Amino acid sequence: MEVLHKSEDGLAGRCLVQIVNHGGKLLVIWVPRTKEYRAERKRRIWCARIAFEKRREGEIWGKLEWVNEVLTVTKSYKFLSSLFITI
């Protein structure tokens, strides 16, 4: 999936996104495309874990539990799929 995002420097861009169910929580994995994206030799893969709770009157709230850069790969990588494994 490709989505629009707004970076910290205020520039709008696109990023590749994968979404995975992680024990009832949502894992969002993405590769941000900054203005230097094409010139960089490496890609940084980020991940966030979001927990949800149902509140009064059917509202659903999300809480960002964790976010970090998880992997740096070469520019020629291919994002094929994502899979959650418990060890």
SVG drawing of the C-alpha trace seen along z (x, -y; Angstrom):
<svg xmlns="http://www.w3.org/2000/svg" viewBox="-23 -22 48 42">
<polyline fill="none" stroke="black" stroke-width="0.4" points="0.0,0.0 1.3,-3.5 0.1,-6.4 0.6,-10.1 2.4,-11.5 3.7,-14.7 7.3,-14.6 8.8,-16.5 10.2,-19.2 6.6,-19.8 7.2,-18.2 4.4,-16.0 5.5,-12.8 4.6,-9.1 5.7,-6.1 5.4,-2.3 3.3,-0.8 2.6,2.7 0.0,3.4 0.1,6.6 -2.0,7.9 0.2,8.4 -1.9,10.1 -4.8,7.7 -2.5,4.7 -1.6,3.1 2.0,3.1 2.6,0.5 5.8,1.0 6.9,-1.8 9.7,-3.2 9.6,-7.0 10.4,-8.8 12.2,-12.0 13.4,-14.6 16.8,-12.8 15.1,-9.4 16.4,-9.0 19.9,-10.1 20.4,-7.9 22.1,-4.5 20.1,-2.9 16.5,-2.7 15.4,-2.9 12.5,-0.7 10.4,-1.9 7.8,-0.1 5.1,-1.3 2.9,0.8 -0.6,-0.7 -3.0,0.7 -6.8,0.0 -9.5,-0.3 -13.2,-0.7 -14.6,-3.6 -18.1,-4.9 -20.6,-5.2 -18.5,-3.0 -15.5,-5.3 -12.2,-3.5 -9.0,-5.1 -5.5,-4.1 -2.4,-4.4 1.0,-4.5 3.0,-2.0 6.3,-1.9 7.9,-3.4 11.4,-3.1 13.7,-2.5 14.0,1.3 16.2,2.0 18.5,0.3 18.7,2.1 20.4,1.4 18.6,-0.8 17.8,2.3 15.6,4.0 12.2,5.3 9.4,5.2 7.6,8.4 5.4,9.1 5.3,9.0 4.7,11.7 4.4,11.8 6.1,14.7 6.0,15.4 9.1,17.2"/>
</svg>
